[in-house]
Amino acid sequence: MRIHIATDHAGLEFSRILADHLGAGGHEVVDHGPRDFDPLDDYPAFCINAALGVARDRAAGERALGVVFGGSGNGEQIAANKVDGIRAALVWSMDTAILARQHNDANVISIGARQHTIEEAIVFIDAFIAEPFSGDERHARRIAQLAEYERTGDIAGKGVDRAAI
């Protein structure tokens, strides 16, 4: 499977270890940066590029997932979720890693590099990659509603309050 990764300065060391780990596991790793340590770098472009890589690969029928990380993982998740077709989940435990795939068919996860040890994060990432989407009707229905909102700005029959904008 192709795995797109991205970080900021907070996760640079981890990104190198993760790339080696994933490569040793037979995955093709695409590292979207950064390449060098810069304490003032900005994560949005790195994470958006990783998410774009996942979206392009999946649209082309390739098996691909993404992992983005920074100090907390929050901003990185937000950045990845700006890309159409991406469902990025913030992961902080084994349960959230597994449920991100099972229930949400998440295709990107975000992890706080300052919140977890490298060993913990790798366990979460491996679980995320290994876990399939359950395909349960209720989860598929909810994912379809999110996609509909992304396309149209509404969820038919669900009472989205456009007046609140």
C-alpha positions as CSV (number, residue, x, y, z in Angstrom):
1,M,0.0,0.0,0.0
2,R,1.2,3.5,-0.6
3,I,1.4,5.7,2.5
4,H,1.7,9.4,2.2
5,I,3.2,11.1,5.3
6,A,3.8,14.7,6.3
7,T,4.7,16.6,9.4
8,D,6.2,19.9,10.6
9,H,9.3,20.5,12.7
10,A,7.8,18.8,15.7
11,G,7.6,15.4,14.0
12,L,10.6,15.5,11.7
13,E,12.6,12.9,13.6
14,F,9.5,10.7,13.9
15,S,8.8,11.0,10.1
16,R,12.2,9.5,9.3
17,I,11.6,6.6,11.7
18,L,8.1,6.1,10.5
19,A,9.2,6.0,6.8
20,D,11.8,3.3,7.6
21,H,9.2,1.3,9.6
22,L,6.6,1.5,6.9
23,G,9.1,0.7,4.2
24,A,10.3,-2.4,6.1
25,G,6.6,-3.4,6.3
26,G,6.4,-3.5,2.5
27,H,4.6,-0.1,2.1
28,E,5.6,2.5,-0.5
29,V,6.2,5.7,1.5
30,V,5.8,9.1,-0.1
31,D,7.2,11.8,2.3
32,H,5.7,15.2,1.6
33,G,8.1,17.0,4.0
34,P,9.6,18.8,5.4
35,R,13.1,17.5,4.6
36,D,15.1,19.7,6.9
37,F,14.5,21.1,10.4
38,D,13.1,24.6,10.5
39,P,11.5,25.6,13.8
40,L,9.4,28.2,12.0
41,D,8.0,25.9,9.3
42,D,4.3,25.8,8.6
43,Y,2.5,22.4,8.4
44,P,-0.5,23.3,6.2
45,A,1.2,22.8,2.8
46,F,2.9,19.6,3.8
47,C,-0.3,18.0,5.2
48,I,-2.4,19.2,2.3
49,N,0.1,17.7,-0.1
50,A,0.0,14.4,1.7
51,A,-3.8,14.5,1.6
52,L,-3.8,15.4,-2.1
53,G,-1.6,12.4,-2.7
54,V,-4.0,10.1,-1.0
55,A,-7.0,11.6,-2.8
56,R,-5.3,11.3,-6.2
57,D,-4.1,7.7,-5.6
58,R,-7.5,6.6,-4.4
59,A,-9.2,8.3,-7.4
60,A,-6.9,6.3,-9.6
61,G,-7.8,3.0,-7.9
62,E,-4.6,2.8,-5.9
63,R,-4.6,1.6,-2.3
64,A,-3.4,4.6,-0.3
65,L,-3.6,6.1,3.1
66,G,-2.0,9.0,4.8
67,V,-0.4,9.9,8.2
68,V,0.1,13.5,9.2
69,F,1.5,14.6,12.5
70,G,2.8,17.7,14.4
71,G,2.9,18.8,18.0
72,S,-0.7,18.1,18.8
73,G,-2.0,16.7,15.5
74,N,-5.0,19.1,15.6
75,G,-3.9,21.5,12.9
76,E,-2.5,18.8,10.7
77,Q,-5.9,17.0,10.8
78,I,-7.7,20.2,10.0
79,A,-5.3,20.9,7.0
80,A,-5.8,17.4,5.6
81,N,-9.6,17.6,5.9
82,K,-9.6,20.6,3.6
83,V,-8.9,18.3,0.7
84,D,-12.0,16.9,-1.1
85,G,-12.6,13.2,-0.4
86,I,-10.3,13.1,2.6
87,R,-11.6,11.9,6.0
88,A,-8.8,12.6,8.5
89,A,-9.2,11.5,12.1
90,L,-7.2,12.6,15.1
91,V,-5.9,9.5,16.7
92,W,-4.8,9.3,20.4
93,S,-5.4,5.7,21.3
94,M,-5.7,2.2,19.8
95,D,-9.5,2.5,19.9
96,T,-9.5,5.8,17.9
97,A,-7.1,4.3,15.4
98,I,-9.2,1.3,14.8
99,L,-12.6,3.1,14.9
100,A,-11.3,5.7,12.4
101,R,-11.1,3.0,9.8
102,Q,-14.0,0.7,11.0
103,H,-16.7,3.4,11.4
104,N,-15.5,6.4,9.4
105,D,-13.4,4.8,6.6
106,A,-10.8,7.5,7.4
107,N,-8.1,7.6,4.8
108,V,-5.7,9.9,6.8
109,I,-4.9,9.9,10.4
110,S,-3.2,12.7,12.4
111,I,-1.1,12.1,15.5
112,G,0.4,14.5,18.0
113,A,4.2,13.8,17.9
114,R,4.5,15.6,21.3
115,Q,1.6,13.6,22.8
116,H,2.9,10.1,22.2
117,T,6.1,8.2,22.1
118,I,7.3,7.0,18.7
119,E,6.5,3.4,19.8
120,E,2.9,4.3,20.7
121,A,2.4,6.2,17.5
122,I,3.7,3.4,15.4
123,V,1.3,0.9,17.1
124,F,-1.6,3.3,16.3
125,I,-0.5,3.7,12.7
126,D,0.0,0.0,12.1
127,A,-3.5,-0.7,13.6
128,F,-5.0,2.0,11.4
129,I,-3.4,0.6,8.2
130,A,-4.4,-3.0,9.0
131,E,-8.0,-2.3,9.9
132,P,-10.6,-2.4,7.1
133,F,-13.8,-0.3,6.9
134,S,-16.6,-2.3,8.3
135,G,-19.0,-1.5,5.5
136,D,-21.9,-1.4,7.9
137,E,-24.9,0.4,6.3
138,R,-25.1,3.0,9.1
139,H,-21.5,4.0,8.7
140,A,-21.7,4.1,4.9
141,R,-24.8,6.2,5.1
142,R,-23.1,8.7,7.4
143,I,-20.0,8.9,5.2
144,A,-22.3,9.5,2.2
145,Q,-24.0,12.3,4.0
146,L,-20.7,14.0,4.6
147,A,-19.7,13.6,1.0
148,E,-23.1,15.0,-0.1
149,Y,-22.5,18.1,2.1
150,E,-19.1,18.6,0.6
151,R,-20.6,18.5,-2.9
152,T,-23.8,20.5,-2.4
153,G,-23.6,22.3,1.0
154,D,-26.7,20.3,2.2
155,I,-27.8,16.9,3.3
156,A,-31.1,16.2,1.7
157,G,-33.9,15.6,4.3
158,K,-31.5,16.1,7.3
159,G,-32.3,19.7,8.2
160,V,-28.9,21.3,7.6
161,D,-29.3,24.9,8.8
162,R,-27.9,26.9,6.0
163,A,-29.4,30.1,7.6
164,A,-26.7,29.8,10.3
165,I,-24.0,30.8,7.8
